[in-house]
Amino acid sequence: MNPLEEFMVQNPGLADALIGQHTDEGRGYCQTCALGAQHGYRRYPCDIRRMAEHAREIERDHAKR
């Protein structure tokens, strides 16, 4: 687990909030992660979405224990 995923796990609800924000805008790009002026958006799923999904899996595993 990287430090960002660890931070998400330590802050319940953060991973779910990020997953809700970092969604496919319909053409295969993250609707939240802009690359900068006139450069478009990052491919979906973006790194933040992938890390949030991993953090959510860890949270769920901990909840089962």
GROMACS elastic network, one bead per residue, 0.5 to 0.9 nm:
[ bonds ]
;  ai    aj funct       b0    kb
    1     4     6  0.81423   500
    1     5     6  0.59974   500
    1     6     6  0.63054   500
    1    54     6  0.85458   500
    1    55     6  0.82465   500
    2     5     6  0.53867   500
    2     6     6  0.61930   500
    2     7     6  0.87328   500
    2    51     6  0.86133   500
    3     7     6  0.61289   500
    3     8     6  0.86584   500
    4     7     6  0.50319   500
    4     8     6  0.62854   500
    4     9     6  0.87227   500
    4    48     6  0.89398   500
    4    51     6  0.76278   500
    4    52     6  0.87790   500
    4    55     6  0.88727   500
    5     8     6  0.50260   500
    5     9     6  0.62443   500
    5    10     6  0.86576   500
    5    15     6  0.84614   500
    5    51     6  0.58737   500
    5    52     6  0.67092   500
    5    54     6  0.72713   500
    5    55     6  0.52803   500
    5    56     6  0.89207   500
    6     9     6  0.51178   500
    6    10     6  0.62310   500
    6    11     6  0.87476   500
    6    55     6  0.72013   500
    7    10     6  0.51152   500
    7    11     6  0.63416   500
    7    14     6  0.88247   500
    7    55     6  0.87912   500
    8    11     6  0.51816   500
    8    12     6  0.69648   500
    8    13     6  0.79963   500
    8    14     6  0.56497   500
    8    15     6  0.56559   500
    8    51     6  0.87399   500
    8    52     6  0.71090   500
    8    55     6  0.61992   500
    8    56     6  0.81951   500
    9    12     6  0.61750   500
    9    13     6  0.84684   500
    9    14     6  0.77904   500
    9    15     6  0.73818   500
    9    52     6  0.88686   500
    9    55     6  0.56130   500
    9    56     6  0.72021   500
    9    58     6  0.72134   500
    9    59     6  0.60561   500
   10    14     6  0.88069   500
   10    59     6  0.88929   500
   11    14     6  0.58122   500
   11    15     6  0.81241   500
   12    15     6  0.73240   500
   12    16     6  0.84069   500
   12    59     6  0.80773   500
   13    16     6  0.52886   500
   13    17     6  0.61701   500
   13    18     6  0.87235   500
   13    56     6  0.87542   500
   14    17     6  0.50688   500
   14    18     6  0.61993   500
   14    19     6  0.85775   500
   14    52     6  0.80425   500
   14    56     6  0.89560   500
   15    18     6  0.51854   500
   15    19     6  0.61277   500
   15    20     6  0.86024   500
   15    49     6  0.84654   500
   15    51     6  0.82361   500
   15    53     6  0.68793   500
   15    54     6  0.86434   500
   15    55     6  0.63467   500
   15    56     6  0.58623   500
   16    19     6  0.50478   500
   16    20     6  0.61826   500
   16    21     6  0.87584   500
   16    52     6  0.71899   500
   16    53     6  0.80312   500
   16    56     6  0.70646   500
   17    20     6  0.50903   500
   17    21     6  0.64126   500
   17    22     6  0.87762   500
   17    52     6  0.88044   500
   18    21     6  0.50601   500
   18    22     6  0.59813   500
   18    48     6  0.75051   500
   18    49     6  0.67663   500
   18    52     6  0.64932   500
   18    53     6  0.89619   500
   19    22     6  0.52996   500
   19    23     6  0.69099   500
   19    48     6  0.82199   500
   19    49     6  0.56346   500
   19    50     6  0.85783   500
   19    52     6  0.62465   500
   19    53     6  0.69993   500
   20    23     6  0.65545   500
   20    49     6  0.89335   500
   21    30     6  0.88810   500
   21    31     6  0.77692   500
   21    32     6  0.65870   500
   21    49     6  0.86210   500
   22    25     6  0.89834   500
   22    30     6  0.57719   500
   22    31     6  0.62258   500
   22    32     6  0.55211   500
   22    33     6  0.74315   500
   22    44     6  0.82811   500
   22    45     6  0.77570   500
   22    46     6  0.74386   500
   22    48     6  0.74793   500
   22    49     6  0.58062   500
   23    26     6  0.87426   500
   23    29     6  0.79840   500
   23    30     6  0.54324   500
   23    31     6  0.58202   500
   23    32     6  0.73781   500
   23    44     6  0.73267   500
   23    45     6  0.74492   500
   23    46     6  0.87483   500
   23    49     6  0.78612   500
   24    27     6  0.70106   500
   24    28     6  0.57579   500
   24    29     6  0.54622   500
   24    31     6  0.59824   500
   24    32     6  0.89381   500
   24    43     6  0.85465   500
   24    44     6  0.58278   500
   24    45     6  0.71980   500
   25    28     6  0.66481   500
   25    29     6  0.58687   500
   25    30     6  0.60198   500
   25    31     6  0.50109   500
   25    32     6  0.87873   500
   25    44     6  0.85087   500
   26    29     6  0.72057   500
   26    30     6  0.88115   500
   26    31     6  0.86945   500
   27    30     6  0.88042   500
   27    44     6  0.87876   500
   28    42     6  0.87141   500
   28    43     6  0.59712   500
   28    44     6  0.53023   500
   28    45     6  0.79594   500
   29    32     6  0.87466   500
   29    33     6  0.83285   500
   29    40     6  0.86132   500
   29    41     6  0.58766   500
   29    42     6  0.55625   500
   29    45     6  0.73247   500
   29    46     6  0.79851   500
   30    33     6  0.56528   500
   30    34     6  0.79265   500
   30    41     6  0.62086   500
   30    42     6  0.56770   500
   30    43     6  0.58906   500
   30    45     6  0.64529   500
   30    46     6  0.62483   500
   30    49     6  0.87526   500
   31    34     6  0.76393   500
   31    41     6  0.70737   500
   31    42     6  0.83043   500
   31    44     6  0.84239   500
   32    41     6  0.76654   500
   32    42     6  0.84928   500
   33    36     6  0.89357   500
   33    40     6  0.87774   500
   33    41     6  0.56174   500
   33    42     6  0.57052   500
   33    43     6  0.86424   500
   33    46     6  0.74311   500
   33    48     6  0.88030   500
   34    37     6  0.80230   500
   34    39     6  0.76326   500
   34    40     6  0.60009   500
   34    42     6  0.63749   500
   35    38     6  0.80994   500
   35    39     6  0.55431   500
   35    40     6  0.57586   500
   35    41     6  0.52212   500
   35    42     6  0.63756   500
   36    39     6  0.54683   500
   36    40     6  0.68793   500
   36    41     6  0.78939   500
   37    40     6  0.73692   500
   41    44     6  0.87847   500
   42    45     6  0.81481   500
   42    46     6  0.62026   500
   42    47     6  0.89471   500
   43    46     6  0.58620   500
   44    47     6  0.84807   500
   44    49     6  0.81963   500
   45    48     6  0.80469   500
   45    49     6  0.58545   500
   45    50     6  0.64065   500
   46    49     6  0.53046   500
   46    50     6  0.63739   500
   46    51     6  0.87566   500
   47    50     6  0.51215   500
   47    51     6  0.61235   500
   47    52     6  0.84956   500
   48    51     6  0.51563   500
   48    52     6  0.60045   500
   48    53     6  0.85418   500
   49    52     6  0.50773   500
   49    53     6  0.61344   500
   49    54     6  0.86321   500
   50    53     6  0.51681   500
   50    54     6  0.62802   500
   50    55     6  0.86702   500
   51    54     6  0.50407   500
   51    55     6  0.61034   500
   51    56     6  0.85630   500
   52    56     6  0.60823   500
   52    57     6  0.86144   500
   53    56     6  0.50728   500
   53    57     6  0.63017   500
   53    58     6  0.87752   500
   54    57     6  0.50988   500
   54    58     6  0.63819   500
   54    59     6  0.87220   500
   55    58     6  0.50707   500
   55    59     6  0.61948   500
   55    60     6  0.86778   500
   56    60     6  0.61778   500
   56    61     6  0.85737   500
   57    60     6  0.51450   500
   57    61     6  0.61660   500
   57    62     6  0.86609   500
   58    61     6  0.50388   500
   58    62     6  0.62003   500
   58    63     6  0.86104   500
   59    62     6  0.51637   500
   59    63     6  0.62049   500
   59    64     6  0.88303   500
   60    64     6  0.63575   500
   61    64     6  0.52956   500
   61    65     6  0.68781   500
   62    65     6  0.54411   500
